[in-house]
């Protein structure tokens, strides 16, 4: 009786989670070859976003997911890996997090756990990132197709982040050319740091994809699905190469960009120095002659020396600016 009750609970997963977590249910619409939202009773794909303690207990009890594997799915520092359990296969792969303005140009990564059963798929994510968006590389008729689409979408997400990094880098370069602050330079360092993490994540996913290809038969992948997995591996390799190029370009030009900021600051200091010399020379002229010159007050007979001294002071300042322009100081 207890066994029958457990089977019934597995066939009909628990309802909506408590506040703080989100469960979303999908089924495969074979006539459309796509995934659509549905009720819990007919769900084939169950997505847990930011699971609560109650969600984690349900995942361990009803879906037989190991506690450590579950925690690895929520750990942003976990490496991609594949594990085979009694009734399912557990995949953990790296993906980018949605960019936030609070990240200050640092594009962060996170992990996602996918648990593939014979007739259902359980996805565990530490955030509420959207699923099943963008272009699909295949029509969906089974949970294996859903899993392959998640992998493809992960690569597309990385490519989108690389495009964003390239655009941000170009924008920061234009600002650095005329900037004398280190703020934009620090933003470039953040992008460089993001690329290092992205490189490591894509490389880690590549190792997972290679193992998936070696275990295709055990995972229930047919010939067409194996071919799609090979295409995914090629896409990941191209994404890895692109990230390596961006990383090399940004890292190779960081010293040059720092030199530009330093040069702009030195130019500003040089201009201030020229202004200081011009003002000091004008003060010197006035200081030498003004003690013996009468002010142009009413009743004074000779006021031309006062104006002559002012002309000499202004002329000395102009001479300094002219010399600096001729000598290209």
VMD Tcl script that draws the C-alpha trace (Angstrom):
set ca {
  {0.00 0.00 0.00}
  {2.83 2.35 0.86}
  {4.58 1.42 -2.40}
  {1.45 2.19 -4.38}
  {1.17 5.56 -2.66}
  {4.78 6.44 -3.49}
  {4.26 5.49 -7.15}
  {1.16 7.68 -7.27}
  {3.10 10.64 -5.80}
  {5.85 10.16 -8.36}
  {3.32 10.11 -11.18}
  {1.61 13.21 -9.78}
  {4.36 15.47 -8.36}
  {3.64 17.72 -5.39}
  {1.85 21.03 -6.04}
  {3.18 24.54 -5.97}
  {6.03 25.18 -3.54}
  {5.87 27.45 -0.57}
  {6.72 31.13 -0.84}
  {10.32 31.70 -1.88}
  {10.49 28.95 -4.51}
  {8.81 28.47 -7.86}
  {7.77 25.30 -9.61}
  {6.81 25.33 -13.26}
  {5.30 22.40 -15.12}
  {5.56 21.61 -18.81}
  {4.49 18.86 -21.13}
  {5.55 17.89 -24.63}
  {3.07 18.78 -27.33}
  {4.05 16.22 -29.93}
  {1.70 17.62 -32.57}
  {3.58 20.95 -32.40}
  {6.99 19.53 -31.54}
  {7.33 22.00 -28.66}
  {7.05 22.38 -24.90}
  {3.96 23.98 -23.38}
  {2.85 24.89 -19.87}
  {0.53 22.47 -18.12}
  {-0.83 21.34 -14.75}
  {1.21 19.28 -12.29}
  {-0.82 16.14 -13.01}
  {0.30 15.88 -16.66}
  {3.78 17.38 -16.30}
  {6.73 15.76 -18.05}
  {9.19 18.56 -17.29}
  {9.31 20.04 -13.79}
  {11.41 23.17 -13.24}
  {12.41 24.22 -9.71}
  {13.55 27.83 -9.51}
  {15.31 28.94 -6.30}
  {14.14 25.84 -4.40}
  {13.21 26.23 -0.76}
  {13.93 23.74 2.01}
  {10.57 22.11 1.29}
  {11.43 21.87 -2.40}
  {14.75 20.22 -1.62}
  {13.01 17.72 0.67}
  {10.55 16.87 -2.12}
  {13.35 16.48 -4.64}
  {15.14 14.02 -2.40}
  {12.02 12.10 -1.37}
  {9.92 11.94 -4.52}
  {12.62 12.13 -7.20}
  {15.40 10.21 -5.41}
  {17.97 12.98 -6.01}
  {21.12 12.77 -3.92}
  {21.56 15.63 -1.46}
  {25.11 16.47 -2.54}
  {24.17 16.40 -6.22}
  {21.24 18.69 -5.46}
  {23.47 21.17 -3.63}
  {25.94 21.05 -6.51}
  {23.13 22.16 -8.82}
  {22.82 25.33 -6.73}
  {26.55 25.97 -6.30}
  {27.90 28.58 -8.77}
  {31.44 27.25 -8.33}
  {30.57 23.64 -9.19}
  {32.13 22.16 -12.33}
  {30.09 20.45 -15.03}
  {29.70 16.72 -14.60}
  {27.57 13.66 -15.37}
  {26.51 11.01 -12.87}
  {24.37 7.91 -13.35}
  {22.01 6.95 -10.55}
  {19.66 3.99 -10.20}
  {16.67 5.51 -11.95}
  {18.04 8.66 -13.57}
  {21.06 10.46 -14.94}
  {22.20 13.68 -13.24}
  {23.77 16.47 -15.28}
  {25.29 19.65 -13.90}
  {26.38 22.27 -16.41}
  {27.48 25.90 -16.24}
  {25.48 28.79 -17.69}
  {25.59 32.60 -17.46}
  {23.39 34.46 -15.04}
  {21.17 37.25 -16.29}
  {23.14 40.50 -16.22}
  {22.23 43.06 -13.58}
  {23.29 46.69 -13.26}
  {24.42 45.93 -9.71}
  {27.04 43.51 -11.07}
  {29.17 46.48 -12.20}
  {30.31 44.96 -15.53}
  {31.10 41.60 -13.90}
  {29.15 38.91 -15.75}
  {28.54 36.09 -13.30}
  {27.94 32.38 -13.83}
  {25.85 29.77 -12.11}
  {25.08 26.06 -12.30}
  {22.00 24.17 -13.39}
  {21.04 20.62 -12.50}
  {19.13 18.46 -14.96}
  {17.88 15.03 -13.89}
  {16.83 12.78 -16.77}
  {14.39 9.96 -16.02}
  {12.84 7.51 -18.44}
  {9.72 9.60 -19.00}
  {10.31 12.92 -17.24}
  {12.89 15.66 -16.76}
  {13.57 17.62 -13.57}
  {15.44 20.93 -13.80}
  {16.85 22.66 -10.71}
  {18.01 26.27 -11.06}
  {19.20 28.73 -8.38}
  {17.47 31.67 -10.12}
  {14.40 32.38 -12.20}
  {16.07 32.49 -15.61}
  {13.61 31.78 -18.45}
  {13.67 28.45 -20.25}
  {12.71 27.39 -23.77}
  {13.33 30.79 -25.34}
  {15.05 31.64 -28.56}
  {15.65 29.48 -31.63}
  {15.32 25.72 -31.14}
  {17.71 23.41 -33.03}
  {15.17 20.58 -33.16}
  {11.54 19.68 -32.76}
  {10.74 18.21 -29.37}
  {9.13 14.79 -29.13}
  {10.81 13.33 -26.02}
  {12.51 14.37 -22.78}
  {15.87 13.70 -24.45}
  {15.01 16.37 -27.01}
  {14.18 18.78 -24.18}
  {17.55 18.09 -22.57}
  {19.39 18.74 -25.84}
  {17.52 21.99 -26.28}
  {18.59 23.12 -22.79}
  {22.21 22.47 -23.73}
  {21.85 24.38 -26.99}
  {20.17 27.29 -25.22}
  {23.02 27.37 -22.70}
  {25.54 27.83 -25.54}
  {23.35 30.54 -27.09}
  {23.29 32.30 -23.72}
  {27.10 32.26 -23.60}
  {27.27 33.66 -27.14}
  {24.91 36.46 -26.14}
  {27.16 37.33 -23.20}
  {30.21 37.36 -25.48}
  {28.47 39.79 -27.83}
  {27.58 41.97 -24.86}
  {31.19 41.91 -23.65}
  {32.40 42.94 -27.10}
  {29.95 45.86 -27.23}
  {30.80 46.97 -23.69}
  {34.51 46.75 -24.46}
  {34.15 48.96 -27.55}
  {32.12 51.51 -25.59}
  {34.62 51.59 -22.73}
  {37.53 51.99 -25.15}
  {35.95 55.13 -26.61}
  {35.51 56.54 -23.11}
  {39.04 55.64 -22.02}
  {40.55 57.58 -24.94}
  {39.36 60.87 -23.47}
  {39.08 59.89 -19.80}
  {41.44 60.72 -16.97}
  {39.63 58.53 -14.45}
  {40.36 54.92 -13.59}
  {36.65 54.04 -13.39}
  {36.43 52.86 -17.00}
  {39.71 51.03 -16.65}
  {38.33 49.13 -13.65}
  {35.28 48.23 -15.73}
  {37.60 46.76 -18.35}
  {39.31 44.70 -15.65}
  {35.86 43.41 -14.63}
  {35.15 42.34 -18.22}
  {38.53 40.62 -18.39}
  {37.73 38.76 -15.17}
  {34.33 37.76 -16.57}
  {35.97 36.31 -19.67}
  {38.27 34.15 -17.56}
  {35.27 32.67 -15.74}
  {33.38 32.20 -19.02}
  {36.36 30.43 -20.58}
  {36.53 28.03 -17.64}
  {32.76 27.39 -17.76}
  {32.66 26.72 -21.51}
  {35.64 24.41 -21.24}
  {33.97 22.57 -18.36}
  {30.78 22.18 -20.38}
  {32.82 20.88 -23.30}
  {34.15 18.04 -21.16}
  {30.56 17.22 -20.16}
  {29.39 17.19 -23.79}
  {32.17 14.81 -24.76}
  {31.11 12.42 -22.02}
  {27.48 12.73 -23.11}
  {28.48 11.67 -26.60}
  {30.33 8.64 -25.21}
  {27.24 7.72 -23.13}
  {24.65 8.41 -25.85}
  {23.31 4.85 -25.93}
  {22.99 4.68 -22.16}
  {21.09 7.97 -22.15}
  {18.62 6.70 -24.75}
  {19.73 9.03 -27.56}
  {18.91 7.81 -31.05}
  {20.92 8.49 -34.20}
  {19.34 11.89 -34.93}
  {19.72 13.04 -31.33}
  {23.36 11.94 -31.31}
  {23.93 13.95 -34.48}
  {22.36 17.01 -32.83}
  {24.62 16.46 -29.82}
  {27.62 16.49 -32.17}
  {26.40 19.82 -33.59}
  {26.11 21.14 -30.02}
  {29.71 20.08 -29.36}
  {30.85 21.98 -32.46}
  {28.87 25.07 -31.39}
  {30.48 24.90 -27.96}
  {33.96 24.66 -29.49}
  {33.29 27.71 -31.65}
  {31.98 29.60 -28.63}
  {35.11 28.60 -26.70}
  {37.36 29.85 -29.50}
  {35.50 33.15 -29.67}
  {35.82 33.68 -25.94}
  {39.54 32.93 -26.15}
  {39.96 35.59 -28.86}
  {38.05 38.20 -26.85}
  {40.05 37.35 -23.75}
  {43.37 37.66 -25.58}
  {42.38 40.99 -27.17}
  {41.22 42.56 -23.91}
  {44.16 41.22 -21.90}
  {46.69 42.20 -24.56}
  {45.52 45.82 -24.71}
  {45.02 46.44 -20.99}
  {48.53 47.91 -20.61}
  {47.93 50.18 -23.59}
  {44.63 51.40 -22.15}
  {46.27 52.08 -18.79}
  {48.96 54.06 -20.60}
  {46.28 56.13 -22.35}
  {44.71 57.10 -19.04}
  {48.15 57.96 -17.64}
  {48.98 60.00 -20.76}
  {45.72 61.96 -20.49}
  {46.45 62.73 -16.86}
  {50.01 63.85 -17.67}
  {48.66 66.10 -20.44}
  {46.27 67.75 -18.02}
  {49.05 68.27 -15.48}
  {51.24 69.79 -18.21}
  {48.49 72.25 -19.17}
  {48.01 73.26 -15.54}
  {51.78 73.76 -15.22}
  {51.86 76.09 -18.25}
  {48.99 78.13 -16.82}
  {50.78 78.32 -13.47}
  {54.00 79.56 -15.08}
  {52.13 82.19 -17.10}
  {50.32 83.52 -14.03}
  {53.50 83.52 -11.94}
  {55.41 85.49 -14.61}
  {52.62 88.05 -14.83}
  {52.67 88.37 -11.03}
  {56.45 88.82 -11.18}
  {56.17 91.73 -13.60}
  {53.51 93.43 -11.51}
  {55.41 92.76 -8.29}
  {58.57 94.40 -9.60}
  {57.03 97.64 -10.90}
  {53.81 98.19 -9.02}
  {55.47 99.51 -5.84}
  {56.71 102.63 -7.66}
  {53.71 103.32 -9.88}
  {50.80 105.51 -9.00}
  {47.27 104.23 -9.36}
  {45.04 105.83 -12.03}
  {43.04 107.81 -9.51}
  {41.35 111.20 -10.17}
  {43.83 114.04 -9.81}
  {46.90 112.01 -10.82}
  {48.73 113.56 -13.74}
  {50.55 110.53 -15.18}
  {48.71 107.19 -15.31}
  {50.32 105.65 -18.37}
  {52.94 103.66 -16.34}
  {50.12 101.73 -14.67}
  {48.64 100.61 -17.99}
  {52.10 99.88 -19.40}
  {52.86 97.50 -16.54}
  {49.53 95.69 -17.05}
  {50.26 95.34 -20.75}
  {53.70 93.91 -19.93}
  {52.15 91.43 -17.46}
  {49.53 90.24 -19.94}
  {52.12 90.15 -22.71}
  {54.46 87.96 -20.62}
  {51.62 85.47 -19.99}
  {50.74 85.38 -23.69}
  {54.43 84.87 -24.50}
  {54.52 81.78 -22.30}
  {51.49 80.28 -24.09}
  {53.02 81.11 -27.49}
  {56.34 79.51 -26.59}
  {54.56 76.37 -25.32}
  {52.62 76.14 -28.58}
  {55.72 76.64 -30.74}
  {57.85 74.21 -28.72}
  {54.90 71.77 -28.51}
  {55.22 71.34 -24.78}
}
mol new
graphics top color blue
foreach p $ca { graphics top sphere $p radius 0.5 }
foreach p [lrange $ca 0 end-1] q [lrange $ca 1 end] { graphics top cylinder $p $q radius 0.2 }
display resetview
